[in-house]
Amino acid sequence: MTAAATDLKTTPLHALHLELGARMVPFAGYSMPVQYPAGLMAEHRHTRTAAGLFDVSHMGQLRLTGADAAAAFETLIPVDVIGLAVGKQRYGLLLNPEGGILDDLMFFKESDESLFVIVNGACKDADIAHITAHIGQRCTVQPLPERALLALQGPQAAAALARLAPGIEQLVFMTGGNYSIAGTDCFVTRSGYTGEDGFEISVPAREAEALARALLAQPEVAPIGLGARNSLRLEAGLCLYGNDLDTTTTPSEAGLNWAIQKVRRTGGARAGGFPGAETVLAQIDDPTLLTRKRVGLIATERVPVREPAVLENMDGQPIGQVSSGLLSPMLNQPIAMAYVGPDYAAPGSQLFAMVRGKPVPMQVSAMPFIPARYFRG
């Protein structure tokens, strides 16, 4: 083992991954399973047809508490926090003063004085420091490193989980609560990162392995690695921080205006008041200000196109760059997300990805590539 490998952190499920034959790789400072013996394609298809269990314990979990917590958090993200109903979850974006994205996250309103927040693993230390520095005087910022996080995803996820936690199937997309699963007290939301129905389960780290074993004992459930997690989220048109989002990307460029509610936009009751608001709201109000847009691409030849391939127009001029790309297991075609100039962002636009010096024809496609199947009741 190299010195670098010994520096990696491990999740509470590390021994279980090894027992299951996982191939481990460094990811976000952790040793994480990229795939199990079944392989990426089989794991991907299993999640789309049955239920897959993911270890996402590298993610950051934290709680914001206090009477001012929602209002304080709203000063950091362009999203309606105050108006979110108790028991519901929402997607958010931490922004810098230029309107660039520091991280994307999920937050859940536990009560009028408590928010549960999940941030990306590679960003969690910086995120917690950022949140604490800016609003730590207005509310309590409590990191939760003693908790693990599991995701159960797929069309049979609800049936498998309901066997261990009767009644949990009554949750709908982006709602959650506290449940006992196989005798373990967990916090659960009906959400995920695959485009499928599913659940994300926060559990005390010491009880994570027992819970994972109970879930894997269900006939529908198989362990799934980071490789299939990546291909699933790309088919679902979902961004990966560090690839499709970064500090130089604004919400409008990333196609994430849907995440900014009217109350926070120009003319709204609580318009602005977040970092980069002038830039972000100007781009929403006047899309002609954008110099690039995130788009979906499908290759017309079966040549995998990966990031950071350069994109060119018919005249061989560079017009953008692939941010994520791979062969779609469900479509059996290369798919990608990319940033291109506005003139090339319309669905149906033809362009070329340069792969080892050769142009691969691609067409701009609407996303998601695979229809989402979230359970909305």
HUDA-V896180 format. One record per run of one state. SS is the DSSP state (H for helix, E for strand, C for the rest). FROM is the first residue (numbers start at 1). LEN is the number of residues. If there is no record, write none. Layout:
ss->(SS	SS)
from->(FROM	FROM)
len->(LEN	LEN)
This chain:
ss->(C	H	C	E	C	H	C	E	C	E	C	H	C	E	C	E	C	H	C	E	C	E	C	E	C	E	C	H	C	E	C	E	C	H	C	H	C	E	C	E	C	E	H	C	E	C	H	C	E	C	E	C	E	C	H	C	H	C	H	C	H	C	E	C	E	C	E	C	E	C	H	C	E	C	E	C)
from->(1	3	7	9	10	14	20	23	28	30	36	40	50	51	56	60	66	69	75	77	78	88	96	100	112	114	120	121	136	140	144	147	154	157	165	168	171	175	182	184	190	198	205	217	221	224	226	236	241	242	245	246	250	251	257	260	262	265	277	286	287	290	293	300	310	313	318	328	334	341	342	345	350	356	358	366)
len->(2	4	2	1	4	6	3	5	2	6	4	10	1	5	4	6	3	6	2	1	10	8	4	12	2	6	1	15	4	4	3	7	3	8	3	3	4	7	2	6	8	7	12	4	3	2	10	5	1	3	1	4	1	6	3	2	3	12	9	1	3	3	7	10	3	5	10	6	7	1	3	5	6	2	8	12)
